[in-house]
Amino acid sequence: MVGSELSPARNAAGAGGPEGTVEGESWPKAPVEWEADVVLRDGTVAHIRPITPADADRLRQFHNRQSDESIYFRFFAPLRELSDRDVHRFTHVDYRDRVALVAILNGEIVGVGRFDRINASSAEVAFNISDHMQGKGIGSVLLEHLAAIAPEVGITRFTAEVLPHNRKMLMVFKDAGYEVSSHIEDGVVGLSFDILPTEQSKAVQLSREHRAESRSMRTILYPERVAIVGASRREDSIGALVLRNLIEAGFQGELYPIHREAAEIQGLRAYPTILDAPGPVDLAVVVVPAADAIEVAEDCGRAGVKSLLVLSSGFAESGEEGTRLQDRLRTTARGAGMRIVGPNSFGLINNDPGVRLNATLASIIPGCGRLGLFAQSGALGVAVLASAARRGLGISVFASAGNRVDVSGNDLMQYWIDDQDTTTVGLYLESMGNPRKFSRIARHLASVKPVIVVSSGVSQYAAPPGHRTRTPAVPPQAFDALLRQAGVIRVENVHQLFDVAQLTLYQPMPTGDRVAVVGNSDALGSLSASAAESWGLQVTHGPVSLLPQASAEEFAHALDAAFSDPEVDSVVAAFIPPLVTPDEEVSQAVRQVVAKHDKPCVATFLGMRGVDGGMRYTAADGQERSVPSYSMPEDGIRALRSVTRYAQWRAKDRGVPVAPVGIDRAHAAALLDAWLEASPEGRALTREETRELLGTYGIRPWTAIEVSNVEEAVAAAEELTYPVILKSTSPVVRHQPGLAGVRADLGDADAVRDAHASLTERLGPLRADRFVVQRMAVPGVSCVLKATEDPLFGPVVSFSVAGPPTELLGDIAHRIPPLTDVDVADLINGVRAAPLLSGHRGAAPVHRAALADLIARLSVLTDDLPELASIELNPVNAWTGGVDVLGAEVVISHALVRKDTGRRSLT
């Protein structure tokens, strides 16, 4: 259907903007923010973007390749060729009433999705997928992207007409998670459905994204054919080292050294180019100079290589020219449907006995185990692998992302969610490109497996050279909040990462925070108990200190008593070498006792660190376990505290997404469009504008009337009804202690006049004698709510108790929307001043439900509308009968392009 000329409720950013010229014809520019690289169902990458007039020839070629059946399904007619008029109409869209997206692979169109407006809020949607690409999820991806774009132009409902025997397209709509109504008329199935996201549609989208990205990582980690591009005959070269490591690890697939001249390298037949290698290559390991990497990537694309592992350096970490090379590498690889690990990567390891992949620069690697590891830079990769080997910790998979031009920790986490061979995940993050996506994937992974994160670089907001990331504006505490929301275990260094990992890998999860301390040294016992209490654990048994000459039986009896105590959830065993009993007897006694109980144990024993040294045992459930040893009790207890907190998070109800009633998003969006059209640079809203905008989300600031003289002040007070307050609007005094710019509890006109005279005399010399009159609120707890649109994190919501807790102590809690009701409660309880809200020293407790509702509305508002640069509700008076928003300030600006926007994308 031809779209009408109705104006949408909201134009997309870029739509209707400056026109471009195509073959002498002016046409609106395509919105670049609608472009995205996506992973398809089979793990390959396609590029989604708006169609443009320059796509005319590509569209003809696409149509000409289609089968008669596909053409009939799309057009309900045997339209074997497209006329010039058809091509013009299909490629010339206004990105408002008519929108079309294309999926591009290897420079060709492999799918088209479009909608045409029917009326103000609905549009007809249609798809056409290349015959050889059907079944790879392109139709579903295009539907997701069109459904995310449509609300930007005021469309909230899609309709479609599908022939009954076009089962694949019917399934695209059926499986999308929307509530689809259908009817048959004249032999055509008519479908219609609302496209505003629902929990079901979002769950379907995330599930598809997870499966596709997990599949793409499995393709990388389980290659059957690996080519080493840059393999060398020089034994000291990187290419020779990588090939040697692959051979010595016993790689179970085929290896193809690529060398322009050599016929054989390290006993393997070599090939001049990857185009000459037999069979399709799953993974190409690239170790050529950076300047040659683009040509190699182009050859790999032509050869049908699925993925690239680029160990070469000299890219973005080396400067501007390297950055340009890195951009070209990424564009080349993704244009050919390939994924990239690197560049500047340290490599990949998969210890699965059926694979035995060691495509790294490390000749000695940890053995096979259940720990998945991810690091970014090569130096950290060396440190991580060496630490794991020293501790006796086996690994399942290791990956170094290098400059992470494509594959990142998010992709590995998608894979580890389902990987049965990995039970604990460790991530060393130096930077983060998409925190919102990290948060939701990490939360999913952490719900089934411990995720341990070293993030010193991220917390200091200092991305290493070559790492592309935006500079955040919010404090480091926002990143801490993100990790807490996601349930990950945050540690400070690699040492602590493995302290925690050896506990999660080899001991059961604690069910509570009660610990027993048992040992043979008073000093170690006291040290252990003090450390436990300082980290928030309860010492409910001991410390029990045996004599240094105690027998193995006495050791066993004391430990068994601790494990058997119903008031104990975990046991800390802190032993020094005994004077009389042989070490082996003591270690055997400890193993035998621990094996009988399903409670975790951490030990300082014989100066060991790790899980070797004769402390392994078979648990009652048949699992192979070990008592993890630490050089000092504090290390083990700190690890136990972290794991205990994680176990509590995992057992805790996650809550449900907040969904306040009475929200008018369309009205809010229309207001923002109008204000930003008049003020393209952005600005602070007036009081009335602020009230109108916040009111669309059920947030209603109290009226404050500006006055310029005493008579206006009295008139305002009469209008609002007494008692009132008179306060200065000047930032010079508004937050000063002692209410320097406020006169409260004014009960009549004379009180208003006296207050005005007093404040004018006091503040006039400071030019702070600009006042507002507002109704007097009942006594309560003054709070501050803020929402900030951060360049890196997107929306960040903050809560604090007003006054010294906020201004002097920095006692502010943060959360990253979207929030659940549990997140909101945690945000309120996350400040140290939270007891003031519960009736401190006999005061009446505040109405927490009303405060939670206000936070929920603010979080949804800022999550929905990225044009809200900042919102501050200050003060918010929380009292036993509800909450009153006494002050509000809003700043708007054109929205940044958010990461993780609700449409599937790799970036």
N, C-alpha and C positions, 0 to 999 in steps of 0.2 A: 504494500500500500504506500501511496505517496504521503510523506509527512505533511502535516498542516503548517501554517505559519504562526501557530500559537507560540508565544514567548514562554520559555521554560522558567520554572521557579528559580533556577540557579544555573548559571553558565559554568562550564568547566574552565579551569584556569587554562588560558591559551586559546580556548575556543572563541571565535569571533574577534581574535586579535589581529595583529598586522598581517596583511595579505602577502602571499608569495606570488611569483610569476612563473607559470609553466607554459612554455611555448607561446609566449605573448599573452597568456590568459591569467588574470588575477584570481586567486583563490585563497581562502583562509588557510593559515599554516596548521599543520597537524600538531596536536598537543604532545609534546615530547614526553610528558610525564605518564602517558598511557603506554609507553614502550616497556617491555620487560623480556628478559630471558627466562624461560621456564624449562623444567625437566619433564619430559613426557613419560608415559607409562613404562617404556622400555629402557629408560635411563638416558636417552639422548636429549640434546638441548635444542630447542627451537626458539626463535625470536618472534615475539608478538609486538605489533605496532599498528598504528592507524594506517589505513590505505591512503594513498596520495595519487594525484593525477599522473605522476611519473611511473605508476605501476601498470599502465595500460598494456604494454607488451607482455609483462609477467602474467597479467590476468588472462590475456588471450591464450598464452602458452599453457597455463593451468587448465583452462577450460578445454583446450584441444586434447589434453592428455586424459580427460575424464571419459569414463565408459558411458555408453548410452543410458544405462540404468541410473547412474549417478546424476547425469544431466536431467533425466526425467524426474527423479526424486526431488531435485532442487527447483525445477521450473515448471513441473507438471506438463511438460511438452518436450518433444524431441528437438531441442534447440541446439543443433550440431555446431553452429558457429554463432559467435556474438557479433552483432552489428556494431558499427562505430558509435551509434547512438547508445546502445546498451553499455558499451565499454565506458563511454563518457559518463553516463549516469552512475555506473557502479563505482567508478574511481573518483568522481567529483562529489564529495559529501561535505556538509557544512559543520560536522562534528558537534551538532546540537540537535537538530530535528532528524538528521540522517547520520548515522555513525557506522563505520565499517572497520573491522580489524582483520589483519592478515597474519598468518603464521608462516615464517620464512625459515627454510632450511637449505643450506648450500646455495643461497642466492635465489631460490625458487619459492613461489607461493605453494604451500602444501595445504592450506586451509583458509577459508574466509568465513567470518561471522559478522552479521550486521543487524542493526535494528532501524526501523523507520517509524517515526512518531505517528500515532493515530489521533491522539488528543493530548490534552495538557499533561496527563500522567501515565499514559500507556503507549506502548510501541509494539510493532510486530517484529519478531526476531526470526532469522533464518541462517542456516549454515550450509557450507559446501566443503567437504573434506576430500583431499586427494585419495584416489582409490588405493594406492600403494601405502598410504599412511593411516588407513582406517584401522581402528582397534588400538591406537596408541594414545588415546585420550585427548586428541586435539580439540574435538568438539566440546568436551567438558571444560577444557581450559578457556576456550573462546567464550563460552557461556559465562564462566566465572568472571572474566574480565569485562564483558559487556554488562553484566549485572552490577559490577562495582562502579562502572562509569555512569550508568543510566541515572542513578539518583543525583549525580552532579549536574545533570541537565533537567532535573525535575521529573524524571520518569520512575515510577515505582511498581509498574506491572508490565509483564510481557505476555504477548499472545503469539501463537504459532500455528501454522497449518502444515500437517504432515500426512503423507499417504499411509494408509494402514500397513502396507507391507514394507515400509521403510523402518524396520524394527530397530536398527542401530540408532537412528535419530530419536525414535520414541524412547529408547533406553537412556539416552543422554539427558532428556528432560525428567524421566522418571527417577533416575538415580541422583539427581542434583540436590535433593534434600528439601525442595520446596513442596508446598501443598498444591499440587497440580489438579485442576479440574479439566475434564475433557468431554467432548461430545462429537458425534459423527453427523456430518451433513454433506449431502451430495458426494458421498464416497471419500470424504476428507476428514481426518481427525483434527478437530479444533482444540487447542490447548490454551490455558491461561493460568497465570500464577503471579502472586506478589513476589517481588525480588528483594525486598528489604531483608537483610540477613536475619536468620533465625538460628537458634542453637543447633538445630538439625542441619541446616545448610552449611553453617560454619564448621560443624564437625565433619561433614562429608568432604568439604574442601581441604581441611587440614589432614584428613586421613589420606586423601589422594596425594597431597603434597608429600606427606611422610613416605608413602609407598614408593613414589617416583624417585625421590631423592635418596632413599635407602637403596633402591635398586641400582641407581647410578653409582653409588659407592661400592656396592657388591661387585659391579662390573670392574671397578678399579682394583679391588682387593683380591678378586678371584680370577685373574687373567689366565687364559690357557696358552696364549702366545704373547711373548714380550720381545720387543725390539729395543736394542740399545743403540740409539743414534748418536754417534760420536765415540763408539767403541774404538779403542786404540791398541796398537801393538806395543806401545811403551808401557812397561810395567808400573811406572810411577805415576801414570796419568789417572785422572778421575774416571775416565771411561773404562780403563782396564780394571780399576778397583771395583767399580760397580758390577761389571760383568763377572769378576772373580767372586764377589760376594754372592751373586745370584747362583753361580755354579756350586760353590762350597756349601751353601745353605740347602742344596738338594732340590732346587726348584723343579716342581713336578710337571711343568708344561714345556713348551718349546721356546728356545732362545734364538733370536736372530740378531747377531752383531751387524751393524750398518757401518761400512767403511768404503770410501770411494775407490780404494786401490787394493786393499788386502783381500785375498781369497779365503783366508782362514785366520781366526783369532781365538786363542786359548782352546784349540781343538774343535772349534765350531766353524761351520761354513759361514762366511761373511757375504753381505750383499751390498752392491754399490749405493743403492738408495732404498728407502722403505717401499717404494713402488715395486721393487724387484723381489721383495720378500714373499715367500709362499704363504697363501692363506691369509685371511683377515687377521690383523693384529689387534689384540685387545688393549694393550698398554704399550706406549712408546716412551722409553726413558731417554730424555733429551739431555745430553751433556756437551753440546756444541757451544761455541762462543755466542754471546747474546746477539751479536749482529747477524748470525746465521740462523737464529731460532725461528724467525718468521718464515723463511723459505722451507725449513723443516716442517713447521706446522702446516703450511700449505700442502706440502707433499703428503703429510699424514692425513689431511682432510681428503685429498684425492684418493688415497689408498684405503679409505674407509676405516681408519683407526678410531677406536672408541674413546680413548682417554690418553692424556699426556701427563707424564711426571717430569717436570722441568727442574733439574738440579743446577742448571747453569745460573751463574750470578751475572751482575752487570746490568740489572734492570732498574726499577724505580729506586732501589736503595743507593744507586750510584749517581743520581742527579736527573736533570730534566730530559736529557737524551734517552737515558734508561727508562724514564717514565713513559716517553713516547713509544719506545720499543715494547714496553709492557702492555700498553693500551692496544697496540697493533696485534700483539700475541693473543690477547684475550679476545679481541674482535674476530681474528682469524679462526681461532679454535671454536668459539661458540657459533660462528657462522657455518662451520662444518658439522655442528652437532656434537662436538667433543667437549669433555670436561677437562680441566687442568688442575693439577696439584703443583703449586709453586707459583712463579719461578723462585729460585734461590732456596729450594727445598732441601732438606737433609735426606728425604726419602720415605719409603714405605716398608713396613714389615707385616707379613701375615704368617703367623706361626702354625696355622692349621696344617696338620700332617699331610693333608691332601693337596696343599699348595706350596708351603715352604718358600715363601717369597721374602727375600732380603734385598730389596732394591734401595739400599742406603749406602752411606760412606763408612759405616761401622762394620768392621770385620767380626767382632765379637758382640753378640747380642744376647739378651736374656732368653731363657728357654721358654717352652710352651707353657702358658698359664691362662688365668682368667681375668687379667688386668688389661683394659684398653687404655692406651696413652695417646695424647695429642699434644704436640708442641708446635711453635711457630718457627722460630729461628733455628739454624743449624747448631749453634753453640748450645742452646738449651736442649736440643735433641740429644747431643752427646751426653750432657749432664743427666738427663732423665734416664736414658738407657743404662748408663754406668751405675746410677743409684739403684735402679731396679735389680741389676745383676748382683751388686754387692749385698743386697738384702735377701737374695734368693727368691725374688718375686718373679714368677713367670708371666709373660704377657701374651695376649691373644693377637692384638693389632697395635701397631704404632704408626703414626702419620705425622709428618712435619709439613705444614702448609706454606712455609717460606713467606713470600709476600702476599699470600692468599688472594691472588687475583681472581680466583674462582672458589675452589674447594676450601671450606673453613671448618672450624670446630662444630658449627651447626650441622653440616652435612654428616660428619662422623657421628654426632649424637643421634641423628635420624637412623643411621645404620645400627648403632649399638642398642637402640630400643628393642629391636627384635633379635639381636645376635645372642644365641644360646650359649656361645663360648665365652662371652664377656659378662662378668658379674659385678665388676666395679670399674668405674671410668675416672681417669685422671686427666685434667686439662691444664696446660700451662699457657695462659693467655697474656700476650703482651699488648694486644689492642683488640678492639671489638668494632666491627663495621655495622652490625644490625642488632642492637641490644634487645629490641622488642621480640624479634624472632628467636634470639638466643633464649630469652626468658620463657617463652611458651614451649619450645622444644626441650629445654632443660627441665622444666616442670614435669613434662611427660616422662622423660627419662628417669628423673629422680623419684618418681612415684613407683618405679619398679627396680631401680638399681642406684646405689650410692654414686654421686657425682662429686668429685673433689676438684676444686678450682684453685690454682695459684694465679693471682691476678694483681700482683704488685704494680706492674706496668700500667694496667687499666686504671687502677685506683689513683695513680698519680697523673693520669691523663697525659701520658707521654708516649705517643705511638712511635715505634722504631722506624728508621728510614725504610721506605718502600711499602709501608702499611698505610692503605688508604682508609681514613676515618675522619669523621667530622669532630670538631672541637666542641666539647660540651660546655654549657654555661652553668649548669647546676653543680652543687658541691659534690665531693666524692661520696658523701653519705647516700646519695641517690643510687649509686651503683651498688653499695652495700644492701640497700633495700631491695633492689632488683634480684640480687642473689638470694636473699632471705625468702622473698616471694616464691622463687623458683625451687626452693628446697635444697640447693646445692650446699656442700660443705666447703666453706672458704678457708684457705690456709695461707700462710705468709711466704712459704718457700718450698722447694723440692723436698727438703728434709722432712717437713711436716706432711707433705703430700703422701710420702711413703709411710710415715708414722700412722696415718689414718688408713691408708690402703691395706697395710698388712693386718690391721684389725678387722676391716670389713670383709676382706677376702677369706680369713681363716677363723673367724669367731662368729657366733650368732649375734643378732642384734639385741641390745639391752631393752628391757621392757619398762624401765624407769630409771630414775637418777640416784638410787640408793646404792652405796658401795660399801664393800668390806675391804679392810686393809690388813694384810697378813705378811709377816716377814720374820727375819731373825736379827734385826737391828733396831734398837729404840730410835736412833737418829733417822734412819730411813723411814721407819713407821710414822714418826712425827712429820717428817718432810712430806710424805705421801698424803697424810690426812690433811695437812694444811693446804697443799696444792689442790686437793679435791674440793675442799670447801671454798677456796678462792675462786674456783671456776664454776661454782654453782652446783656442785654435786653434794649429796648428803652422805656423811659417814655414819652409817647405822650399825656397823659391826667393827669393833677394834678402835684404834690399831692394836693388833695382836703381835707381840714380839716374842719369838722363841729365843732360847739361848743359842749362842753360836755353835755349841757342841751338840745341838739337838739331832736326834736320829731321823732317818728317812720316814719312819713310821710316825714320828711326832709332827714332821712337816705335813704329811698326808692327813693326819687327824685334824690339825688346825685348819688346813685348807678345806677339808670336807665339811667341817662345822660352819665355815663361812659360806660355802656354796649352798648348804642345806638350810640356812637361815631364811625364812620366808620374807624377812624385811630387807633382803639383799637382792639387788638386780645385777650387779657386776662385782668382780673381785679384782683387787690390785694385789699382786704378789711381788714383794720387794725383798730379794734375798742377796746377801753377800756370800762369797764362798764359805761354806761351813768348815769348822776347824777339824772335825773328826770324821763325819760321814762323807764318803766319796761323792764327787759331783754327779757321777752317772746315776747313783742311787736316788739322789734328790730329784734330778730331772725326770727320772722314771716315775717317782712317786707323784710329782706334779702332773705329769701327763695322764696318769691313771685316774687321778681325782677329777681333773678337768674333763676327761672323756665321759665321765658318768653324768655330767650336768649340762643342761642347755642354757647356761649363762656365760657371758663373755668374761675372759680373763686377760689382763695385761700384766706383763712381768718385767721386772728388772732382775736379770738372772745371769750370773757368771760373766757379766760384762758383754753379753751378746747384744747384737742389734739385727733384727730381721726375723726370718721364720725357719732358718736352718739350725744346725747345732743340736740335733737330736730331740727337738721339741715337737715333732710331728706325731699325730695319732689319728686313729679312726674313731669318729664319733658314733654315738648310738644309732644315728640315722644313716650310717654308712658313709657319710661324707669324710673326705680326707681333710683334716684340719691341723693347725699348729698353734702353739702358744706363742704369740708375738712377743719378742724381747726388745727392750729399750735400754739405752745406755744409762739413762737416769729416770727415776719415777715420774718426774714432771712431764717428760715427753709422752709417756704412755697415758698419763692421766689427762693431759691436754687432748690427745687423740680420742680417749674414751668420752670426754665431754662433748667433742664435736660429733661423734657417732651417736651419742645419747640424744643430742638435740635433733639430729637428723631422724632418728627413729621416732621421736615424738612428733616431728613434722609429718612423717609418713603415716603415722597412725591418726593424725588429726583430720577432722572434716575439712575439706577444701572450701566448702560453701558453694553458693550459687552466684552467678553473675548478677550484679545489681541492675535493676530495671525499674527505675522510678516511674510512676504514672504521671500523666499531665504534662507531657513534653511535646513541644511543637518545633521540631527540628527545621521544617521547611520555612517557618516564619523567621527563625533565628538566622538561617542561611540567607534568606532574602534581605534581612537587615544588614548583614555583613557585606553582601554584594553591593548594596546601595552606598554604604558608607565608604567602602574601599574604592568604589568607582569615583567618588567625589574626592577621596584622599588617597591616591595610589601609594604614597609613601608610608601610609599607616599613621595612627594617632591614638591619643587617649580619648576615650568616650566621655561625653558629658554625664552629669548625674542622671538626667532623664533618659539618655540613651542607655546608660548602664542598667537602670531599672527596667527598661523595656526589654533589653536583651536577656538579662538574667531571668526575667519573668517568664520567658518562653520555656524555661526549664524548671519552673516552680520555685525559683529563688527570688525572694522579695525583700530587697533592702528597704529599710525604713526611710521615710521621706525626711530629707534635710533641706530646709529652705535657706537659701543664701540671702543675707541682709547687708545693706550698706550703711544703715544708720539705726539709731535707737528706736525710732518709731516703727520702722520696718520689722525690727526685732520683736517689738510688742505685738504687732499685727500677726506675725508668724506664730508667736506663742498662743495667741487667741485662736488661731486657725487649728493648731495642733492639739489644743487643750492642755491644761497644766496637769502635773508639773513638767517642765522642760529643762533642757540644758542649752547653754550657749557655749560654742567652742570655736576656736580659731581654726581656719583651714590651712594656715601656713605650715609647711613642713619643718620650719625652724623650731616650732614648739609642740607640734602635735603629739610627738612620742616622748616628750620630756617627763622625767619623774615628777611626782607631786601634782599632776594635772595643771601644769603651768598655764596652759591655754584653754582651760575648761572651767566653767561655773555650772554646777549641777544642782538639781532639786529646786529649781526656781518655781515658786508656787503661785506668783501673781505678777501683775504688770510692774509694780514697784521693784520687785526682786529682779526682774529682767533689766529694768533701767539701771539699777545699782550695779548689776553684773556687767552690763555693757560699758558703763563708765569706768569701772575698775579695770576691766581687761583692756579698754582703749588706752587708758593712761599707762598701763604696764607694758603693753605690746606695741604701742604706736612707735616708739623709738626704734623698734626692731622691724618695722614695716610688716608686722604680723597681725594687724588689726583688721583682718578679713574674717567674717564670722558666718556660721550657720546656726539655725535653731532647729532642735530635734526633740521629739517627745522623750521623756525620762523613762529609761528601762528599769525593770525590777532588778534587785541585786542578784548577781550570778557570777560565773567564772568567765572572764574575758579570754577569748581564743582568737587565733589567727589561722585562716585557711588561705592557701595560695595554690595556684596552678600555673605552670610555666610550660611553654612550648619550646623544648630543648632541641638544638640542631641534631644531636646524636640520639637521645632517648625518646624524642617525641614528647607527649604530655607527661608531666611529673606533678603529682599532687602532694602538698605538704601541709602538716598540721602541727600546731604548737599552742601552748598556753601563753597569752600575751604578757608583756612586761619583762622583768629580768630573765625568766627562763628562755625567752626568745632572744632578747636583745643582748644579754650579757653571757649567757651560758650556751647559746646555740643548741638548746634542747628542742630540736625540730625533727619530726619523723617524716619520711617520704615513702611514697608508693607510686608504681608505674601502672596507669590504667591499661587495659580494662580491669576493674576490681571486682572481687566477690564480696559478699557480706562479711566473710571472715577476714578478708584483706582490710576492709574498713574498720572492723573492730580492732585488728592488730595495729592499724595506723593510730587509732585513738590511744591504745594502751602502749604505744611505742615510745612515748615521751616519758621522761623521768618524773615530770610534774603531773602525770595522770592521776595520782591519788587525790589531787585537788578536785577532780570531777566526781569523786565517789563519796563526798561528804567529809572532807578533811576537818578534823577537830570539831566535830559536831555540826558542821554546815550541812544544809540539805543537798543531797546528790543531784546532779544535773540530769536532764532528760536525755539519756544516751541514745534512745531510738531516734529522737528528733535530730540530734547531732549527727548520727550515722546517716540519716536520710539526706541531710544537707551535703555531707561529704560525697555521698553517692551521686547526687545531682550534679555537683561540681565535677566529679570525675567523668561522668557521661558527657557533660557539656564540653569539656576540654578534649575528650577523646573523639567526639563527633566533629569538632570544628577547629582545624589546625590554624585558622586565621586568628585565633585568640592567643596573642603573643604572651600575655600575662593577665591573670586575674588575682586580685587580693581582696578578700573579705575580712575587714579589720576595722573595728572589733566585731566579733561574733559573741553575743552574750548568751551563754548557755546557763539555763536555770532549771529548776525542778519542773516548770510547766512547759518548756520547749526551748527553742533557740531564736534569737533575734539578730538579724544581720543589720548592724548599726552603721556600717561603712563599707563601701565597695568601690573598687577602681578597676577598670578594664582598659587594656591597651591592645589594639588590633593591628595587624599587618598582613600583607599577602603571605599565604602559607608557604612554608618550606615543603619540598617534596619529601614526604615521610618515607622511612623504610618500613617494610611490612605493612602495606597500606590496606590490606584486606583482599588484594588480588594476588594470586600466586606469582612469585618472582624469586629469582636466585639472588637478587641484590637487596 
